[in-house]
Amino acid sequence: MTPVRLRRARAALAALAACLLPLAAPAAPATAATTAAAPAAVRAGADGPPPLTDGFGLTQAGAATGSATNFVITVTTAQVAGPHTIRILLPADYAARPDKRYPVLYFLHGASDNPSSPALAYPALTAAQSMITVIPDGGLRGWYADWLDQNTAAGAQNWETFHLTQVLPFVDANLRTRTDRAHRAVGGLSMGGFGALHYAQDRPDLFGQVLTMSGANDLSTDEMIIRGAVVATLTNAGTVLCGPSDGHPCALDFGPTVSSDAIFGSPYPVFNADWRWNAADPASRLARLAGTGIAVYTGNGNNSPSDMEFWAEGTAKRVKQRLDALGLPHHYVDYGDGTGWGADCHGGHTPGCWAQDLVDYVPRLEAAFAAAP
């Protein structure tokens, strides 16, 4: 890259980091029903969450909170500076069917979200009749990766290790799960859409189904906007546009400001300095999903570059093109401006659209689980 192009690339990333919204919209307000389902603490057992035993590097802190089928535990681990919450959704018949084992969906949230929020228990997830859903903490800007730099002010940040070598076996050891890949899925929204593809590609032995909704599906130089969004969460530049005009809360804080290089090294495409970004790029590794059920959902952000969904659609289209070229079957939905896609979806990067994505997806996933041997 010439010096002129390098300066332009640096300027572009700086501008993006200074103005882009966080990838994930704030969680929708809790309804009376979800609030009622989450008392401060309940006794484990028949009338509350099942008792869970520490292990796999996880230590529980305090009692579980919530109901018998929708509860949150708090854990500590040396892998990620914490503590961290994990929300678990069980089917209604879980306690009554001690002989039955269930498939599992690991659902990964977006930037600035936390599983302690009842709003992440989307209605389609709580209504699922035949599967368990686990929503693990991915950090406000963890990006579902083991960070290159573990010596930042944020402390240890080994998110992939935390999820795949600790949370997953902890769940299998404590709950009646189906443990084969055909009965385990990973999905997510926004930052979590990247995480879902990333995990399914890194560990195809673990996941037989993958879902990305409005995901950061492309980290390559084809989509420098997405790199800019990642950088914005690391440097806290995502707070610049907070305020009533865009619906985001003011003073949104992703945590201690760290270097733009903290996760994947330099984002600048010069002298191959950005090779870790390219190595983690989901759109370039789609061949690793052969034999995996794939679902991709996106809107168009009303064709406005100021809405993150506009850029997410670009990555979704690129993923679809490459899946088609590879001949990999997939379920692809582009609901555009949201017309006909639920009363609360208007095509933006918002929970109203993601709720409707799950209304469409969850029955498909449960059917795929049921059909698996």
MODA-V875947 format. One record per helix or strand of 2 or more residues. SS is the DSSP state (a for helix, b for strand). FROM is the first residue (numbers start at 1). LEN is the number of residues. Records with the same first field share a line. If there is no record, write none. Layout:
BEGIN
SS = FROM-LEN / FROM-LEN
END
This chain:
BEGIN
a = 3-17 / 32-5 / 118-3 / 123-4 / 159-16 / 181-3 / 191-12 / 221-15 / 237-3 / 275-5 / 282-3 / 286-4 / 301-3 / 308-19 / 351-21
b = 58-3 / 65-2 / 70-8 / 80-10 / 102-7 / 131-6 / 157-2 / 184-6 / 209-5 / 293-6 / 331-4
END
